[in-house]
Amino acid sequence: MYNVFVKKSGSYNADLVGEYSNINDAIKLANDLKAKDETITYTIEETSGHFDSYGEPLTTVVKRG
């Protein structure tokens, strides 16, 4: 599963804008959002389905832009 997070300029936390099973769909969404608003930054994370000792999902950053 791939999660797309978007952080707007001046914002403290990134917002989850989509969850995809296909990396190409996640990248397309992120690029489309970036094309509409150049001031945002995005992060695409892959979730493994495993959790750490605090109950947080283990993720790997796939792409940032």
N, C-alpha and C positions, 0 to 999 in steps of 0.2 A: 504494500500500500504506500502511496506517495502523497504527502501532505504539502500543500502550497500555502506559505505564509507571506503576507505582504505587510511591509512597514512603511507608513507614510511619513513624510518629513515632519519633524516636530512631535511625532508620536513616540511614546516610550516602549510600548509592546507591539509586537507583530500580530496581525489578525489572521486566523485560518480562513482561507477563501475557497478551498476545495480539497477533496480527497479523491484520488484516482488510483486505479489498479494498473494503469499503463503510464509509463514514464513520458511517452511522447505527448499524451493528453495533458499531463501536468506542465510540461515545458511550453506547450502551445498556449495554455491559459496564462502562464507567467509572462510570456513574451507579448501576448495581446494586452495584458494589463500595463506592462511597461511601455508599450507603444502609445497607449492612451494618456499616460501620465508619467513623464520622465523623472519626476521627483521621488517616485517610490522605489523601494528595494524589495527584492523577493528572495525567499529561501525555499528550496524544495528538499524535503527530508523523506527518507525511506524508513518505514517502521518495520521491525523484524517480528513483532508479535510477542516479544519477550519484555520483561519488566525488571527494573533494578530493585534494590532492597527497600527503596522508598515508595515503590508502586508506580513510578514514572515509566512510561514506555521507552525502550531503547531505540534510538534513532541514529541515522547516519545522514549527514548533509550530502546531497547529491549535486546540487548546483545553487549558486548564488548569483544574483544580478542586480 
